[in-house]
Every structure is written in structure tokens, then in C-alpha cells.
């Protein structure tokens, strides 16, 4: 492959500009994906899967799966987007969000930000009886809206799960949160590609095309 002085000058300019561009282009979303997904199952025995969203060693939430029900447990000062209990009930229903739904301080008026001590019945994904299963998450692939207390600051995030059709089995695919305090996040949002990745890709494409001419 032959490089002209013009090509070398362009390459040097791009490499020289990378450090400054990289600092401006970093995304503000912290994202974790699991391959294979984190599996939970309420049978043949009880299952309890802790969720440490910022990986600081302290669980923020947990999925509690028994033979007949799946609940989300809230720890510390974190909160969960839920539908409040109906009259005569003690527990809430975890709200399923579709991709692209904004998660922030302002929720749908029908929802509440629930803490660990708000409702004695817990936060339900699904409940099964002899005649079948009920719940907003039966066979549903969606996102939970969460509010994290990180160092005393409020951060919004999402947890992506599939709660299987049997009601007490499912998988956690990934989760993310916004690193800027008090800033909404969209369900399913992931970090933007860094300038470094885009620049390297552009350089490779440029010289690949040039070499073929």
C-alpha cells in the first residue's frame, strides 16, 4: 500500500485531535450487559438474585422468585417505578416500560416512586395460583424504571428483563443508569460511541477505500 504525503498529513491531524475530541464525546450512561443473561427461577427452589447497578459491592435491588411469585426487592434509599396497590391490596405492581420511554422525576400520574418501606406487600412482577398466573410481567420483555441514590445524589436508570410465561422464571439482560445527577434516561438507552471509536473506524474506511483505487 502506498501512502502519499497528503494521506500521512491527514492521519497525523486526526491522531493529534483525538485526545481533545475524546474528552468531549464521552457518553454519560453507565451500561452493563450480561452474556449469558442472569437467569432466575422460582422452582424447584427459591431464587434470590441481587442487583448491584453501580457495582459498588452493595445491592440496590433484588429479584425474589418463589414457586408462586416473583417480586422485586428495594434496598437502601433507592426507588422503583410502580403502580400503587388497589383498594384492599398491600403490594404494588412493578411498572413495565417500553424502549424509549423517559424515566425521570416526572412519572405517569398513575405511577409512584416506591421505596423499600412504602408498601408492606412488596413489588410484584407476577403471582401464580392453581388456576393460572396474573401480573403485568407475565411473558413480558420490558424495562423497569429505577431511581438510584449514589453518594446522596439521585440518578435514573433501567433494568431490562424478560419474565417468562410461567410467571416465576426469567432473565436479566442488561441495565444502565445516567451518571449525571437528576437527569432523565430513556428506557433501553446505551452509551453513544466514543469519538475514538468513530475516528478509528473512519480512518480504516478511508485507507481501505484509497488502497482499492
N, C-alpha and C positions, 0 to 999 in steps of 0.2 A: 504494500500500500504506500503510495507516495503522498507526503504532506507538503503543501505549499506554505510559504511564509504567511499567507493570508489565513490559512486554517490554523496554524500554530498560534497566531496572534489572537484569533477568536477564542481558542481553547484557553489560552493564558488569561484572557479577560474574564471568562466565565468562572474559572477556578479562583481568581483573585476576588471576585464578587461574592462567592459562595458564603463565606463566614458572615458577612453583614446581612445577606438575604436570608440565611438560615435563621438568624435570631428573630427576624420579623415575621417569619412564616410558620413558626411552630404553632400547632393546634393547642387548644385549651381543654380538650376532653381526654380524660384518662380512661383507657379501654382495656378490657381483659376478655379474651376468648378462650374456650376450653375445647380441646380436641384429644380424646373424645369428650362429649358433654358430661357434666356431672349428673349422674343418674341417682334417682331416689325411688324407693318402692316401699309401700306400707305392708307388703306381705312377701314372704311368710312371717316376717317380724317387723317390729317398729324401726323406723329410719329417721335420723336427725342429721340434717346437712347444714352446717354453719356457713354463713356468707359474710366474708370479710372483704368489703368492697374496696377499701384503700390499702389492704394488705399490711395493716399496722399491727397485726397479731391479736386484735380484739374483734370478735364477731359483731357485725352490725345488725344482721337478721339471721334467721334460720328457717329452713323448711322442715316441718314436723309432719311425718307421714305415718299414719297408723293404718290398720286394716280397713277402717271405715271412713277415714277422713284425712285431708291434707290441709294444714294450717300454716300461716306464716307468722313467725315469732319475731317481735321487735325488741331490740336491746338498746339500753342507754338512752340518749336523747334523740335518737333517730325517729323518723316518722314515715308513714306509709299511706299512700292514696287509697282510700277505701270508701265503700258505701256504708253509711251508718246502719245500725240494726233496725229492723222493722219493729213495730209495737209488739211486745211480748217476747222478743228475742234479746239475747245478751251479746251476741257476736256480730262482727262486721263481715262484709264480703270484700275481698281484695278486688280493686278495680282493674280490669284488663284494658290496656291502651294499645291502639293500633300504631304501626310505624308512622312517624311524622307528627304525632300528637305532642303538643307542647306541654312540658312538665315544669311547673314553677309555683310561685306562691299563690297564684290565682287558679283554682281548680274549677271544674264544672260545679255549678251550685248544688248538684245532688251529691257531691263527694265531700269528704272531710280528710284532713291530715291527721292520722291516728298515731298516738304514742303508745308505748307499752302498757300504760295504766288506764287508758281511756275506757276500754270495754272489757268486762270480765270474761266474755266468751271467746276472745281471740279473733284472729283474722282468717277467714275461711277461703280456701280455693274450691274445695269440693267435699261433699259428705255423701256417703253411700248407706243405703238401707237394704233390707231384704228385697224390696220391690224395685230397686234401682238407685241411681245417683243423681244428686242435684248440685247446683253451683254454677257460677259464672265461668269456671275454668274447665268444664268437662270437655275434653278433646280439643282444647283451645291452645293455639300458639300465639302468644302476645307478650306484652311488656308490663311490668309493674312500675309504677311511679314511686320513687323514694326521695326522701329528704334526709341528708346526712349531716350530722354535727361533727365537723372536723376542726379540732382545736378551737371550739367555740364559735365557728363560722358555719353558716348554712350553705350546703351545696346540694344541687338537684341531680338525680341520676335515674337510671332504669336498670331493670333486671329482666332478661329475656328467657322465658321458659315455655316448655310445652308440657301441659298437664294432661296425661293420657286419658283416653276414653274410658278406662276402667275406674278412673277417679282417684286412685291412690298410688299411681306411678307417674313418673315424668322425668324431664331432663332440663338442666340449666345450661343454656348455650353460651351466653356471654353477659357481661354487664359493663356499664360505663357511668361516669359522673363528670360534671363540669367542675374544673379546678378553680374557676373564678367564683367567689362567694356571691350568693344572692342572684345568680344568673340562670335563667331557664335553660333547659336542654330539650331537644326533640327525641321522642322515643325512637331508638334504633340509631341515633346519630353516633358516628365514629370520628376519630381524628382525621383532619384533612391531610393529604400527602404533604410531606415536608418539601421545602424548596430544594433541599439537597437531592431528594429522590427524583423530583421533576427535572432538575438541571442535568443530573447524570443520565436520565432517560433521553433527554433532548440531545445531549452530546453524542450518545451512542447511535441514535437515529440519524443525526446529521452526518456522522462519518460513515455509517453504513450506506446511506444513500450516495454519498460522494464517492465511496470506493467502488460502487456498482456502475458509476458513469464513466 
